[in-house]
Amino acid sequence: MSEPVASPGRINLGIISIVCFNFASYVCNGLPLAVLPDYVLNGLHLSPVFAGLVIGLQYMATLLSRPLAGQLADRWGSKRVVRYGLGGLVLSGVLTSLAIFLQAPLWLRTGLLLAGRVVLGMSSALVSTPCCTWAIGLYGTQNTARVMSWNGIAAYGGTALGAPLGVLVRDGTHLIGIGLCTALLGLLALLFASTRPAAPILSGIRQPFHHVFLAVMPNGIAMACSSVGFGGLTAFIALCFNSLGWDNAAYCLSSFGGAFIVVRLVSPNLLPRFGDYQVVAVCLLIQSLGLLLIWQAPSPELAMLGAGLTGIGVSWSTRVWAGNPRTHTPCQPRRGAQCPVAVLRSGGGPGRAFDGLDRLGLGVCRGVSRLGAVEHRRFPAGHAPSPGGPPFQRLKALHPINRVS
């Protein structure tokens, strides 16, 4: 007697119950985005370069931890790895709270803060992709596209919620609330993860990381470029709003995430109907228009509209670049029906390689943003350099509200 087939609604609920852990991780990532640089500059009285180090260190830790996350998922199973990652969120929150609460020497406070950022980055790596392989292992490779779509909604939705939530928490409880919220959210997610069933650990022939990395490189580079919109937004938007005297930069991330989620939900059949690369071409155009609107926006409301357009542009482009190379990735499984899961779970799987290229695009944007922050601190408002000065200032002079009519 054959087993009953689960309905699509039931499958979606099951997938959401797994990728919600990635949502919790991205909320924790978004909480300090709009508030931590200000604390480093004005609370610890350190340089903009160090503020950039505090933000960027997390993403470097995430990038370097991806292969390890894949190897651990192969060996121990995705559920166990995700639980370790959620436990890391708790530890990161505790370290961040101690760095802010303790009346200790500056070197100890900064050390605790940096340690918390590194742990947060490693935890993100242990939660993100293993969530996908966990859901795929439970609900089958035929639902891979569904899992990836929900995982993208969880990730960008978490950032969209986390950034403004971080501002509200800081205003209500001071910055120590950021660390406490991170620890509490990680603990709640960890308790819920303990109730979810584990996916079977599948055996298969592992592909070397560099082989798979080269196999996905062409589309991977395109995916890194497609991530520039999101990376540029998270890296530059607070600096842009501050330089123009605007408030509520965090709501640009909410606009981005909201537009991303709405487009994903209302157009599930967009790729089969119009074709992958045709959709990507339109998405990249929309993303470019959104970024141009942010640059030239004469008001914060229009900048938020530009962020929403950027979210629409990112919505389907990353899904296409991440999905298509799976069919071109070498795979020699012991059980053919489980081949995609075996490859995705390997330390050298396309999911890990693509996530690394995606993080590379985000990391470049955040690194460049620190250069802009240095120039902004060297030449504050009212003390702009001559026209031959830094490129950042010359670009700022092109903004509509800075032009002389």
C-alpha positions, -999 to 999 in steps of 0.1 A, spaced: 0 0 0 15 33 -11 21 62 14 -3 92 11 12 121 -8 14 153 13 -4 183 0 16 214 -12 3 234 18 15 208 42 49 206 25 52 244 26 45 245 64 70 218 69 97 236 50 89 269 68 93 251 101 129 243 91 140 275 73 126 296 102 159 289 119 177 308 90 151 336 95 162 338 132 198 339 122 193 367 98 173 387 123 203 384 146 225 396 117 203 425 110 199 437 146 233 455 149 235 467 112 222 502 118 234 508 154 267 491 160 289 514 138 276 544 157 285 527 190 320 520 179 325 556 167 308 575 194 307 551 223 341 535 221 356 566 203 374 544 178 382 551 141 359 545 111 384 518 100 378 499 132 340 503 128 344 487 94 364 459 109 337 452 135 310 449 108 331 432 82 347 406 105 314 388 108 310 383 71 346 372 67 340 346 95 309 334 76 327 331 43 356 311 58 333 288 78 312 276 48 334 246 39 335 235 76 297 238 79 294 215 49 318 189 62 301 189 96 267 185 80 280 155 60 294 139 91 268 147 118 237 156 99 221 190 92 200 192 123 229 188 146 249 215 128 220 239 128 216 234 166 253 242 171 248 274 150 218 285 171 238 279 202 264 302 187 238 329 184 233 327 222 270 329 228 274 358 204 246 377 222 262 371 256 296 383 244 281 414 228 261 422 260 293 418 281 313 441 258 287 469 263 278 463 299 312 458 315 331 489 328 363 473 317 394 485 299 389 494 262 410 464 250 388 440 268 355 455 256 367 456 220 380 421 223 346 408 235 328 428 208 351 413 181 347 378 195 309 382 195 311 392 158 332 363 148 310 338 167 279 354 150 295 350 116 304 313 122 269 307 136 254 321 104 274 297 83 263 267 105 226 277 102 222 290 66 229 263 41 224 233 65 188 246 69 183 240 31 198 205 31 178 197 62 146 206 45 156 189 13 164 158 32 130 157 48 108 166 19 128 153 -11 148 167 -40 116 173 -60 110 203 -36 145 218 -39 132 249 -57 105 253 -31 130 251 -3 154 276 -19 125 301 -24 114 299 12 150 301 24 155 333 4 123 348 19 135 338 54 170 353 48 160 387 34 129 389 55 150 384 86 173 413 76 144 435 68 129 429 102 162 429 121 176 463 111 146 485 122 141 462 152 177 469 162 170 506 162 138 502 183 157 480 208 185 505 211 162 534 217 142 515 243 169 495 262 202 510 251 226 489 230 228 461 255 194 451 244 208 441 210 230 414 226 202 402 249 177 399 220 203 380 200 208 355 228 171 352 235 161 346 199 189 320 195 177 302 226 141 301 215 151 288 181 174 262 196 145 249 218 122 247 188 149 230 166 150 202 192 114 193 184 119 189 146 128 156 131 162 150 117 169 142 81 187 110 72 225 113 66 230 102 30 262 86 18 278 95 -15 311 102 -33 323 136 -22 335 160 -49 366 181 -41 357 217 -33 378 232 -61 362 210 -87 327 220 -78 338 256 -73 352 258 -109 321 241 -122 298 268 -108 322 297 -113 305 313 -144 271 315 -128 287 321 -95 304 353 -107 270 365 -120 255 357 -86 281 377 -69 273 406 -92 236 401 -85 243 405 -48 259 439 -52 224 455 -48 219 440 -14 255 443 -3 257 480 -14 224 488 3 234 473 37 269 488 35 262 523 23 226 532 32 234 543 68 264 564 56 243 579 28 214 589 51 238 603 77 257 624 52 224 639 39 210 645 74 182 619 70 168 595 97 154 560 95 180 544 72 170 510 86 136 512 69 154 510 35 163 474 44 127 468 54 115 482 20 141 459 3 131 428 22 93 435 19 96 439 -19 117 408 -22 92 387 -3 61 401 -21 76 394 -55 86 359 -46 51 351 -32 30 366 -60 50 353 -89 59 317 -82 55 307 -119 75 336 -134 106 315 -143 88 286 -161 66 311 -180 92 336 -193 125 317 -190 153 320 -165 177 344 -182 150 367 -196 137 372 -161 172 378 -148 179 404 -174 148 423 -164 156 419 -127 191 432 -131 177 462 -149 152 469 -121 179 465 -95 201 491 -113 172 515 -116 166 511 -79 202 518 -70 203 549 -93 171 561 -76 187 558 -41 217 578 -54 197 606 -68 167 606 -44 159 641 -31 140 626 -1 143 596 22 109 583 9 122 581 -26 153 564 -13 131 538 3 113 534 -30 146 528 -47 154 501 -20 122 484 -28 130 484 -65 164 469 -56 146 441 -37 125 434 -67 156 431 -88 174 408 -64 143 386 -59 146 362 -88 181 368 -100 198 349 -71 173 321 -74 182 315 -111 220 317 -106 219 293 -77 196 268 -92 208 263 -128 244 251 -121 231 220 -102 224 204 -135 260 209 -146 277 199 -114 296 166 -115 279 140 -93 286 104 -88 262 92 -61 257 58 -47 220 63 -50 210 83 -80 177 96 -67 195 113 -37 223 127 -58 214 164 -54 212 162 -17 245 143 -15 262 170 -35 246 199 -16 256 183 17 293 178 7 318 204 18 325 210 -18 289 211 -29 275 238 -52 255 253 -24 286 261 -4 305 273 -34 277 296 -44 271 309 -9 308 318 -8 306 337 -41 275 354 -29 292 364 4 322 376 -17 300 401 -35 286 413 -2 320 415 14 334 436 -14 306 461 -10 311 463 27 348 467 24 345 496 -1 319 512 22 345 516 49 366 537 25 337 560 21 333 561 59 369 572 63 365 600 38 332 610 55 350 614 89 379 633 74 356 658 57 325 663 79 295 683 68 304 719 62 340 712 55 339 697 21 373 695 2 380 712 -31 367 698 -64 399 678 -68 393 660 -35 382 624 -28 358 607 -53 333 601 -25 329 639 -19 327 646 -56 299 620 -60 281 635 -30 282 669 -47 262 654 -76 232 646 -53 202 668 -62 199 684 -27 236 694 -28 235 711 -62 234 749 -65 206 760 -88 
